[in-house]
Amino acid sequence: MNGYVVVAFIGATPAEVAQAQRLAKNWEAQRHLMLKPQSMKAVAIRQSPTVALTQAELRSDLVSAALAEPP
C-alpha cells in the first residue's frame, strides 16, 4: 500500500484491542526513531469476537487504519 508494508495487530476483546493499540503505537514510535524499517507501518484493528471478518473486510479495515495516520 503506497510502498508500505502494513503490520496489523488485531484484537477482539477490549483488553486485546487496547494491547493491539499499544503494540502498534510502540512499533510506530520505534519506526519514527529509525529502529524499525521505514517501509513498514503498524496499525491496530478491532475484530468482533462474534463475527469473523472476511478477507475483503479485513483488507478494507487495514487500508482505512493505515491511511488514517500519517506515515
N, C-alpha and C positions, 0 to 999 in steps of 0.2 A: 504494500500500500504506500504509494508516494515514495518508494525507495526505502521504507522502513519495514523491518520485521516486527510484528506485533506479538508480544508475550502477554497472555491473558491469565489472570488469577481469578478463578471462578468460585463463588460461594453461594450456598443455598440458604443456610440459616443466617439470622442476623449476626451471630458470632463469626461465622465463616466469611460473610460479606465484609465485616469490619477487618478481619485478618487479611482478606484479599486486597482491601484498600490500603492497609498498612504496607503490605508487600509491594504493591505497585508504586506507592509513593516513595518507598525506600529505594526501589530499583531506579525510579526516575531521578531521585536526588543523586544517586551514585553515577548515573549516566551524565548528568549535568556537571559532575565533578571529574568527568573523563575516566571513571573507574569501571564503567560498563561500556560496551560498544555503542557508538553514536548512532548506528543504523538500527538499533533495537529499541522499541518503545513498549513500555509496560502499561497495562490498563487493568481495572477491576471490573468484573461483570457479575451481576446478580442473576442467579437462575432459580426459578421457583422449585421448591422441593417436591411439589406435586405434579408439575408439568415439565417434561423434558423439552429442551429447545431443539428445533430441527436444525439441520446444517445451515439453511438459509437464514433462520432467525439468529443463530449464533454469529454467523458472519456479519449480519446487519448490526447486531449489538457491538461487535468488535470494532467495526468501522465507525459507528457512532461515537463510541467511547474514545477511540484514537483521535478522531477529528475534534472532539470537544476540548481537548487540552492542547496547548501549543507545543510543538516539538522541541 
